[in-house]
Each structure stands twice: as structure tokens, then as C-alpha cells.
Amino acid sequence: MAQSSRRTFLTVSAAAAAAPLVAAPAARAGTAPGGELKAILREIEPRRVEAIVRKLVSFGTRHTLSSQDDPVRGIGAARDWIFAELQRYAAASGGRMTVELQSFVQPVSPRIPAPTTITNVVATLRGSVTPERIYVVTGHYDSRVTDVMDAVKDAPGADDDASGVAVIMELARVLATRRPEATIVFAAVAGEEQGLYGSDHLAQSYKDRNADVQAMFSNDIVGTGDAHDGTRPANRSVRLFVEGVPTSETAAEASIRKSVGGENDGPSRQLGRFVEDLRTDLDVRVIWRRDRYLRGSDHISFLLRGYPAARFTEPRENFAHEHQDVRVENGVQYGDLIEFCDFGYIARVARTNASVLWSLAQAPGTPKGLVIDTTQLTNETTLRWQPGTEPDLAGYEVVWRETTAPDWQHARSVGRVDEVTIDLSKDNVFFGVRAVDTDGHRSPAAAPRPSS
């Protein structure tokens, strides 16, 4: 194999090109947790998760339209407590973590009867090497009952979504003392139940400044693995919803995709493959959908802006304990009550998030500008991309799979180049490229677009 500083040529054997449809170990991006990640995971504590959930439930209701100035009840009291806690965590960061109240006035809409101030609480842990590269994790701190406009009744919102807020807050506490290479943002957003308004504002704020958000995860309804009924069918797993065709796809991009494929290769789908490869505290069941039927979460706000995003949620929901007035009816307890949460499970979801975020932040960024040369008919494949700027970048790997295979099957190192020609037809397989650093950390793969 000849190699220069910019381009390489790779010959692929016939045996590799015709491999069976199983994931080859060489194509797996994941690695076992290193020493620092192991320490991070040990510091995530169920008792602290429980304390956060109980405190959020104690505010009675956190409805977006509830009181913003009552010191003990309503969304304002919850907002102020979250802000104070995150500031306390940030005090241990040596100035690397900052916390802000990101407020805006939401105009009248179908679920907002009068202009209403909505506030996100955002903690940003600045990266030590490539701070411009950003990873976002959210939970929404607003809650609701059966009538989405009822801001008066008790709306404990223990599972939906004090559990998700507990995840991001516990992550912020533990990671505040660390130095991730890229920036990690922990956001408690509001207005989710009224129309994803808080996350919509947060995502747009990043888009307005052309921020390099390379992944976003919503933690929404992550309170228990046993469907609240004691059956415990999958309490060692968590679902991750990832779309295939990008929500933000343009008409021109759709036309290309319809011609050459790629329904299974959007940036969020690549993010799902990356997560699935990692060794995490829970088994991550990747669901190839944007979200569940009739539902949606804050990751959609980021998908609309073209950012890779996904949603963590528990494996089997009990709908008597979501979006319900607290009551007993025909012997059945309704309402999103704290007794139906499993704090050990929430802590495991937090550890799973920690593994994902830390692995992303310590690895190089996902390759940008990847194209596949389509200027001529040939049985070879030429790929080009923008070179990364990370100081510990070791090089790149080309990955590929059969068009009917769900995951990458083969990987070949091509060195620190920005162009490679492979003796394998682009018509027969799907290609990707991922970056690798000197410690062996791998980025999510990028899929190429045709280029003339």
C-alpha cells in the first residue's frame, strides 16, 4: 500500500469484499472504559439521583404555565433550585463550567394562551483541547397532568421528566471536576410538554452562531426498567431512538438519496451505531425511528436544525403514570408518582450517558465534508474529506458494509490522509470514514455524499 501525507490507495481482497453479513470485530468502534471513565462511573450515585427526583417532585407542579415567583411551588421554584445546584457543581470546576439562565418570551400558541417566559438552565463544561466541538445532553423539567393546559393540579412528573433532569444534573456534578477534550453541555429545558419550546430555543441559539454540535441526547422518561408493574421485563436495557433519513433533509438531498440510497446512513443513525458499539452500564436497544408513535421529545428540535440527535427512554412505559391526573380509578393508581421510579435504574441510565458523552468528547470529531467521487464510471472508489485539527489525531479508518447489512462489517486504517482510493466498487457497498486518535479512540463514522 503506497501512502502520502494526503492520499492513499487501498486494495481489498475478494474475500473481504464478499464477507458474510455479520459485524467483523475490526469494524467495531467501541473500546472498554479506561481508568478515568471507570472513576466517573463509580461516582454516579443512586442516592443523589433520588434526592434530585424527590426535590423536583416537592414543587407540586412544574407546569410551564405555573407560578414563576412562588418560592416553594411551581416551575419558577424548580428553575431556581436547579440553577443553584448547577452553580454549586460548577464551583468545583476551576472555572471550566459556567451556568446560565437562558430565558425568552414564547408568543401565544395553541398551548401557550398568553406570552410566557420560558427558561432553560444550561451548564457548559468547556473542552480542554477542541472546545468548539460540542455535545449536548438534556432533560426537561416541566411537567403536566391529563389536561395539558392545567397549571394548577399537582403534576409530580417524577418519571416524565424529573428522571431525565436527575441524569443530566448528576452528570454535571461528576464531570465538573474533569477535563473533557470537547465541550459538554448539560441542559434542563422547559416548555417541552407545551411544544418543545425550550429545546427549540436552545437548538436555534446554537444554529444562530453556527456552533459545531456533533451530538445531542434527550433523556426523557428514564425512571424505571420494569414498566412500573413489577414484571421487570428489561430492567437492564434502555431504548435509544435514532432516525435514518434526516429530518432536515432538503429536496435536493432527497433526490440524491432516492437515487443512490442512504436511508440508513443519516448522522443520527451513525450516532446510534457508535453508541451500540460501546460497553455501557445498560444494554442500549437502538430503535430505528425518530421517536415513539404519537410522541416526541427535545431531540427533535436539534434534528430540525440538522444536528445529530437521539432520545434515551425506558424500555417499556406504563401510560397510567404519564400525562395523568393523580387519582385512583377502578383500583388503579394513576399519576406520575415518585414511588414508581427506580433510582438504581436512573443511575444506570446516567452511567450509560456518561460512557457515551465521555467517549465522544475524548475521541476526535466526526470527519467533515466527506464525499465520494462520482465523476466517472469506475470499479474503484475514491473518498475525500476535510482533515481534522485535533493534535492527537492519528489518522482515519475507512469502514464499509453490504447494502443489506445494518452495521459496519469491515474497517481498514488508511493513515493521516484526506483522500483514499479503494479497489472496491462504490455501487456494491456503503462506505464511511471515522477518525482515530493516538489512544485508539474512534469517532462516529461519517457517510459520504456524491460529489462531481
C-alpha positions as CSV (number, residue, x, y, z in Angstrom):
1,M,0.0,0.0,0.0
2,A,1.5,3.3,-1.1
3,Q,0.8,6.3,1.1
4,S,1.5,10.0,1.0
5,S,0.6,12.7,3.5
6,R,-2.7,13.3,1.8
7,R,-3.8,10.3,-0.3
8,T,-3.6,6.5,-0.1
9,F,-4.6,3.6,-2.3
10,L,-6.1,0.5,-0.6
11,T,-6.5,-2.8,-2.2
12,V,-9.4,-5.0,-0.9
13,S,-9.3,-8.8,-1.3
14,A,-12.1,-10.6,-3.0
15,A,-12.7,-12.5,0.3
16,A,-13.2,-9.2,2.2
17,A,-15.4,-7.8,-0.5
18,A,-17.7,-10.9,-0.3
19,A,-17.7,-11.3,3.5
20,P,-20.8,-12.7,5.2
21,L,-23.4,-10.3,6.7
22,V,-22.0,-10.3,10.2
23,A,-20.2,-7.5,12.1
24,A,-16.5,-8.1,11.9
25,P,-14.6,-7.2,15.1
26,A,-12.3,-4.9,13.1
27,A,-15.3,-2.7,12.3
28,R,-16.3,-2.1,15.9
29,A,-15.6,1.4,17.1
30,G,-16.1,0.8,20.8
31,T,-13.4,0.2,23.4
32,A,-13.5,-0.9,27.1
33,P,-13.8,2.0,29.6
34,G,-10.5,3.5,30.5
35,G,-9.3,4.4,34.0
36,E,-10.8,7.9,34.1
37,L,-14.2,6.8,32.7
38,K,-14.3,3.9,35.3
39,A,-13.8,6.5,38.0
40,I,-16.5,8.7,36.6
41,L,-19.0,5.8,36.5
42,R,-18.2,4.9,40.1
43,E,-19.0,8.4,41.3
44,I,-22.6,8.4,39.9
45,E,-24.8,7.6,42.9
46,P,-28.4,6.4,43.1
47,R,-28.9,8.3,46.4
48,R,-28.0,11.6,44.8
49,V,-30.3,10.7,41.9
50,E,-33.1,10.0,44.3
51,A,-32.5,13.3,46.1
52,I,-32.9,15.2,42.9
53,V,-36.1,13.5,41.8
54,R,-37.6,14.0,45.3
55,K,-36.7,17.7,45.3
56,L,-38.3,18.2,41.9
57,V,-41.4,16.4,42.8
58,S,-41.7,18.5,46.0
59,F,-42.5,21.6,44.0
60,G,-46.0,20.2,43.4
61,T,-46.3,21.2,39.8
62,R,-43.7,22.3,37.3
63,H,-46.1,23.1,34.6
64,T,-44.8,25.7,32.2
65,L,-47.7,28.0,32.9
66,S,-47.4,27.6,36.7
67,S,-46.1,30.3,39.1
68,Q,-42.6,31.7,38.3
69,D,-42.2,33.6,41.5
70,D,-43.6,31.4,44.3
71,P,-40.5,30.2,46.3
72,V,-41.9,26.7,47.0
73,R,-44.4,25.7,44.3
74,G,-44.3,25.9,40.5
75,I,-41.8,26.0,37.7
76,G,-40.1,29.1,39.0
77,A,-39.1,27.4,42.2
78,A,-37.8,24.4,40.3
79,R,-35.9,26.6,37.9
80,D,-34.2,28.5,40.8
81,W,-33.2,25.3,42.6
82,I,-31.8,23.6,39.5
83,F,-29.8,26.8,38.8
84,A,-28.4,27.0,42.3
85,E,-27.4,23.3,42.3
86,L,-25.6,23.5,39.0
87,Q,-23.8,26.6,40.2
88,R,-22.7,24.7,43.2
89,Y,-21.4,21.9,41.0
90,A,-19.6,24.4,38.8
91,A,-17.8,25.9,41.8
92,A,-15.6,22.7,41.8
93,S,-14.7,23.0,38.1
94,G,-11.9,25.6,38.4
95,G,-13.8,28.0,36.1
96,R,-14.3,25.4,33.3
97,M,-18.0,25.1,33.9
98,T,-20.4,28.0,33.6
99,V,-24.1,28.1,34.3
100,E,-26.7,30.4,32.8
101,L,-30.4,31.0,32.8
102,Q,-31.5,31.2,29.1
103,S,-34.8,33.0,29.1
104,F,-37.1,34.0,26.3
105,V,-40.7,35.0,25.8
106,Q,-42.8,32.4,24.0
107,P,-45.6,34.1,22.0
108,V,-49.2,32.9,22.1
109,S,-49.5,29.4,20.5
110,P,-52.0,26.5,20.8
111,R,-50.6,25.5,24.2
112,I,-49.5,29.0,25.4
113,P,-52.5,31.2,26.0
114,A,-50.5,34.4,26.8
115,P,-46.9,35.4,26.2
116,T,-44.9,33.4,28.7
117,T,-41.3,33.5,29.8
118,I,-39.6,30.1,29.4
119,T,-36.2,29.5,30.9
120,N,-33.6,26.8,30.2
121,V,-30.9,26.2,32.8
122,V,-27.7,25.5,30.9
123,A,-24.4,24.3,32.3
124,T,-21.5,24.3,29.9
125,L,-18.2,22.4,30.6
126,R,-15.7,23.8,28.2
127,G,-13.4,21.4,26.4
128,S,-9.7,21.4,27.1
129,V,-8.5,20.7,23.5
130,T,-11.2,21.4,21.0
131,P,-13.8,23.5,22.9
132,E,-15.6,24.4,19.7
133,R,-16.8,20.8,19.3
134,I,-20.0,20.5,21.4
135,Y,-22.0,17.6,22.8
136,V,-25.4,18.4,24.4
137,V,-27.4,16.3,26.9
138,T,-30.9,17.4,28.1
139,G,-33.8,16.5,30.4
140,H,-37.0,18.7,30.6
141,Y,-38.0,19.9,34.0
142,D,-41.6,21.0,33.2
143,S,-44.5,18.6,34.0
144,R,-48.2,18.1,33.2
145,V,-51.3,16.2,34.0
146,T,-54.2,14.9,31.8
147,D,-55.2,18.4,30.6
148,V,-52.0,19.9,29.1
149,M,-53.4,23.4,29.9
150,D,-54.0,22.7,33.6
151,A,-51.3,24.5,35.6
152,V,-53.0,24.2,39.0
153,K,-53.3,20.5,39.8
154,D,-50.4,18.6,41.3
155,A,-48.1,17.3,38.5
156,P,-45.3,15.4,40.2
157,G,-43.6,14.5,36.9
158,A,-41.3,12.0,38.6
159,D,-40.6,9.8,35.6
160,D,-41.6,12.4,33.0
161,D,-39.2,14.0,33.4
162,A,-37.6,14.5,36.8
163,S,-35.7,11.3,36.0
164,G,-34.1,12.9,32.9
165,V,-33.2,16.0,34.8
166,A,-31.6,13.9,37.5
167,V,-29.5,12.2,34.9
168,I,-28.1,15.5,33.5
169,M,-27.6,17.0,36.9
170,E,-25.7,14.0,38.3
171,L,-23.6,14.0,35.1
172,A,-22.8,17.7,35.6
173,R,-21.8,17.1,39.2
174,V,-19.4,14.3,38.4
175,L,-18.0,15.7,35.2
176,A,-17.5,19.2,36.6
177,T,-14.1,18.2,38.0
178,R,-12.9,16.6,34.8
179,R,-11.3,17.9,31.6
180,P,-13.1,16.5,28.6
181,E,-11.3,17.3,25.3
182,A,-14.5,18.7,23.8
183,T,-17.3,20.8,25.3
184,I,-20.2,19.1,27.1
185,V,-23.4,20.9,27.8
186,F,-25.9,19.8,30.4
187,A,-29.3,21.5,29.9
188,A,-32.5,21.3,31.9
189,V,-35.1,22.7,29.4
190,A,-38.6,23.8,29.9
191,G,-41.7,24.1,27.7
192,E,-41.4,20.5,26.4
193,E,-44.9,19.5,27.2
194,Q,-46.3,22.7,25.6
195,G,-44.4,22.1,22.3
196,L,-40.6,21.6,22.8
197,Y,-40.2,25.3,23.2
198,G,-37.2,25.3,25.5
199,S,-35.1,22.9,23.4
200,D,-36.2,24.7,20.2
201,H,-34.8,27.9,21.6
202,L,-31.6,26.2,22.7
203,A,-31.1,24.5,19.4
204,Q,-31.7,27.7,17.5
205,S,-29.2,29.6,19.7
206,Y,-26.5,27.1,18.6
207,K,-27.6,27.3,15.0
208,D,-27.5,31.1,15.0
209,R,-23.9,31.1,15.9
210,N,-23.0,28.2,13.6
211,A,-22.0,26.0,16.6
212,D,-20.4,22.7,15.9
213,V,-22.9,20.5,17.8
214,Q,-21.8,17.0,16.9
215,A,-24.3,15.1,19.0
216,M,-27.3,15.7,21.2
217,F,-29.1,13.3,23.6
218,S,-32.5,13.8,25.2
219,N,-33.2,11.8,28.4
220,D,-37.0,11.7,28.6
221,I,-38.8,9.2,30.7
222,V,-35.9,7.1,32.1
223,G,-37.3,6.4,35.5
224,T,-37.6,2.6,35.5
225,G,-36.9,-0.5,33.6
226,D,-39.8,-2.6,34.8
227,A,-42.9,-0.8,33.3
228,H,-43.9,0.3,36.9
229,D,-45.7,-3.1,37.4
230,G,-43.0,-5.3,38.9
231,T,-42.7,-7.6,35.8
232,R,-39.1,-6.3,35.2
233,P,-39.0,-7.5,31.5
234,A,-36.0,-5.4,30.5
235,N,-34.6,-3.6,33.5
236,R,-31.1,-3.9,32.2
237,S,-31.8,-2.1,29.0
238,V,-32.6,1.4,27.7
239,R,-34.0,2.4,24.3
240,L,-32.3,4.9,22.1
241,F,-34.4,6.3,19.2
242,V,-32.4,7.4,16.2
243,E,-33.8,8.5,12.8
244,G,-32.4,7.3,9.5
245,V,-33.4,9.9,6.9
246,P,-32.5,13.3,8.4
247,T,-35.5,15.5,9.5
248,S,-33.6,18.4,7.9
249,E,-33.1,16.8,4.5
250,T,-33.6,19.1,1.6
251,A,-35.4,18.3,-1.6
252,A,-32.0,18.1,-3.5
253,E,-30.6,15.8,-0.8
254,A,-33.7,13.6,-1.0
255,S,-33.4,13.3,-4.8
256,I,-29.8,12.1,-4.4
257,R,-30.8,9.6,-1.7
258,K,-33.5,8.2,-3.8
259,S,-31.0,7.5,-6.5
260,V,-28.1,6.0,-4.5
261,G,-29.5,5.0,-1.2
262,G,-28.6,6.2,2.3
263,E,-31.9,5.9,4.1
264,N,-30.0,4.1,6.9
265,D,-26.9,6.4,6.9
266,G,-28.0,9.8,8.3
267,P,-25.8,11.4,11.0
268,S,-28.2,10.3,13.8
269,R,-28.1,6.7,12.6
270,Q,-24.3,6.8,12.7
271,L,-24.5,8.1,16.2
272,G,-26.7,5.1,17.1
273,R,-24.1,2.7,15.7
274,F,-21.4,4.5,17.8
275,V,-23.4,4.1,21.0
276,E,-24.3,0.5,20.2
277,D,-20.6,-0.4,20.0
278,L,-19.8,1.0,23.4
279,R,-19.7,-1.1,26.6
280,T,-22.2,0.7,28.8
281,D,-23.9,0.1,32.1
282,L,-27.2,-0.8,30.3
283,D,-27.8,-2.7,27.1
284,V,-28.7,0.0,24.6
285,R,-31.5,-1.1,22.4
286,V,-31.3,1.1,19.3
287,I,-34.7,1.8,17.7
288,W,-34.6,2.9,14.1
289,R,-37.2,5.6,14.5
290,R,-37.2,9.2,15.3
291,D,-39.4,8.6,18.3
292,R,-42.4,6.6,19.5
293,Y,-45.8,6.7,17.9
294,L,-47.8,9.9,18.7
295,R,-44.9,11.3,20.9
296,G,-41.8,13.4,20.6
297,S,-39.0,14.8,22.7
298,D,-36.4,17.6,22.7
299,H,-34.0,15.8,20.3
300,I,-36.4,16.8,17.5
301,S,-35.6,20.4,18.0
302,F,-31.9,19.6,17.2
303,L,-32.8,17.3,14.3
304,L,-34.8,20.2,12.7
305,R,-31.5,22.2,12.6
306,G,-29.5,19.4,11.1
307,Y,-27.7,18.3,14.3
308,P,-27.3,14.6,15.0
309,A,-29.6,13.8,17.9
310,A,-31.2,10.8,19.7
311,R,-33.6,10.1,22.6
312,F,-33.0,7.8,25.6
313,T,-36.1,6.4,27.2
314,E,-37.0,3.4,29.4
315,P,-37.7,0.1,27.7
316,R,-41.4,-0.3,28.5
317,E,-43.6,2.6,29.5
318,N,-46.7,2.4,31.7
319,F,-49.1,5.1,30.3
320,A,-51.2,5.2,33.5
321,H,-48.2,7.0,35.0
322,E,-47.6,9.6,32.2
323,H,-49.7,12.7,31.5
324,Q,-52.3,11.7,34.1
325,D,-54.1,13.3,36.9
326,V,-53.1,11.8,40.2
327,R,-56.1,9.6,41.2
328,V,-57.2,6.0,41.9
329,E,-59.7,4.7,39.4
330,N,-61.2,1.2,39.5
331,G,-58.4,0.2,41.9
332,V,-55.7,1.5,39.5
333,Q,-53.3,4.2,40.7
334,Y,-52.8,6.9,38.1
335,G,-50.3,9.7,38.1
336,D,-46.6,10.2,37.6
337,L,-45.7,9.5,41.2
338,I,-42.2,9.0,42.7
339,E,-43.0,5.6,44.1
340,F,-42.9,4.2,40.6
341,C,-39.3,5.3,40.0
342,D,-36.3,3.0,40.4
343,F,-33.3,5.2,41.4
344,G,-30.8,2.5,40.8
345,Y,-32.1,2.2,37.2
346,I,-31.9,6.0,36.7
347,A,-28.3,5.9,37.9
348,R,-27.5,3.2,35.4
349,V,-29.0,5.4,32.6
350,A,-26.8,8.2,33.9
351,R,-23.7,5.9,33.7
352,T,-24.7,4.9,30.2
353,N,-24.9,8.6,29.2
354,A,-21.6,9.2,30.9
355,S,-19.9,6.5,28.8
356,V,-21.3,7.9,25.6
357,L,-20.5,11.5,26.3
358,W,-17.0,10.9,27.6
359,S,-16.2,8.6,24.7
360,L,-17.4,11.2,22.2
361,A,-15.6,14.0,23.9
362,Q,-12.3,12.2,24.2
363,A,-12.3,10.9,20.6
364,P,-11.6,13.1,17.5
365,G,-14.6,14.8,15.9
366,T,-16.6,13.1,13.2
367,P,-15.0,13.7,9.8
368,K,-16.5,16.6,7.9
369,G,-17.0,17.2,4.2
370,L,-16.8,13.6,3.2
371,V,-17.6,13.0,-0.5
372,I,-17.5,10.0,-2.8
373,D,-16.1,10.8,-6.3
374,T,-18.8,10.2,-9.0
375,T,-17.1,12.0,-11.9
376,Q,-16.5,8.8,-13.9
377,L,-17.6,5.2,-14.2
378,T,-15.1,3.0,-12.4
379,N,-14.9,-0.1,-10.2
380,E,-12.7,1.8,-7.7
381,T,-14.0,4.2,-5.1
382,T,-12.4,7.5,-4.1
383,L,-13.3,9.2,-0.9
384,R,-12.2,12.7,0.2
385,W,-12.8,14.7,3.4
386,Q,-11.6,17.7,5.4
387,P,-8.6,16.9,7.6
388,G,-9.2,17.2,11.3
389,T,-7.3,19.6,13.6
390,E,-7.0,17.6,16.8
391,P,-3.4,17.5,18.0
392,D,-3.6,13.8,18.9
393,L,-5.2,12.7,15.6
394,A,-3.5,9.5,14.4
395,G,-5.4,9.1,11.2
396,Y,-8.6,7.6,9.7
397,E,-10.3,4.3,9.1
398,V,-12.5,3.5,6.1
399,V,-15.5,1.3,7.0
400,W,-17.9,-0.4,4.7
401,R,-20.8,-2.9,4.7
402,E,-23.1,-4.7,2.4
403,T,-26.1,-2.6,1.4
404,T,-28.3,-5.0,3.3
405,A,-26.3,-5.1,6.5
406,P,-27.3,-3.0,9.5
407,D,-23.8,-2.3,10.9
408,W,-20.3,-1.7,9.6
409,Q,-18.6,-5.0,8.7
410,H,-15.1,-4.0,7.7
411,A,-12.6,-1.4,8.7
412,R,-9.2,-0.5,7.2
413,S,-6.7,2.0,8.5
414,V,-5.6,4.5,5.8
415,G,-3.3,6.8,7.9
416,R,-3.4,10.5,8.4
417,V,-4.7,11.4,4.9
418,D,-7.7,13.3,3.5
419,E,-8.2,11.2,0.3
420,V,-8.2,7.5,-0.3
421,T,-8.9,5.3,-3.4
422,I,-10.2,1.8,-2.7
423,D,-10.2,-1.1,-5.1
424,L,-13.9,-1.8,-4.3
425,S,-16.9,-0.7,-6.3
426,K,-19.0,2.1,-4.7
427,D,-22.0,0.6,-6.4
428,N,-21.9,-2.6,-4.3
429,V,-21.4,-1.4,-0.7
430,F,-21.9,1.5,1.7
431,F,-18.8,3.4,2.8
432,G,-18.0,5.6,5.8
433,V,-14.9,7.2,7.3
434,R,-14.1,7.7,11.0
435,A,-11.2,9.4,12.8
436,V,-8.9,7.7,15.3
437,D,-6.6,9.3,17.9
438,T,-3.3,8.1,19.3
439,D,-5.0,6.4,22.2
440,G,-7.3,4.4,19.9
441,H,-10.4,6.5,20.5
442,R,-12.7,6.4,17.4
443,S,-15.3,9.0,16.3
444,P,-18.7,8.1,14.9
445,A,-18.4,7.3,11.2
446,A,-19.5,9.9,8.5
447,A,-21.2,8.7,5.4
448,P,-20.2,10.3,2.1
449,R,-22.3,12.4,-0.3
450,P,-21.8,12.1,-4.1
451,S,-19.5,14.8,-5.5
452,S,-18.6,15.7,-9.1
